């Protein structure tokens, strides 16, 4: 597809369950980012990949959060033992490596933890 | 420290009028980029306009222009001839070019409502 694709669009899970969120970036985009957006707030950075290498994971809030991009294209964000404070929209973005190029976002996954 | 500040939680504008959304930023990096994104209620983040710190002219994209005042560290978005479809959340974001960080830092956003 032409844009960044995220799935599922909505996810409801019980506290303590593991969840996996998928991101399919724009073809040819080297950089891939995950952001977390709480209700009424701006997105906050979680982690960054350049191709398959995870170069920055400083924004991951705990060791329950794990991200991978094994072949340098599709990425998965996994949250283990979910807690209610994990409820948020998770946005994936991709971009070219050039610094003045914008990041293009997917529609996000809205995660609700019951 | 807050790097991006958007002081207007909500703004109203009459259809066909112009509106300015404020954004101030804080950085010691001499090279950086400023971005504006639109987020309708459906949730997608739509890129609007980019301004580089070394760009001599203010960026423009159709009805969007960026009023960049480097000395004041402000990068206000101007939307001309507002349309009902412009009603959305607007985010200012910055990326610092020095160092290894490549992520965007976002402000808290401004909810714009265009009135008919």
Interface residues (C-beta under 8 A of the other chain):
Chain A: X31 X33 X35 X40 X41 X42 X43 X44 X45 X48 X50 X55 X56 X59 X89 X91 X93 X99 X100 X102 X103 X104 X105 X106 X107 X108 X110
Chain B: X4 X33 X35 X37 X42 X43 X44 X45 X46 X47 X50 X52 X91 X93 X95 X97 X100 X101 X102 X103 X104 X105 X106 X107 X108 X109
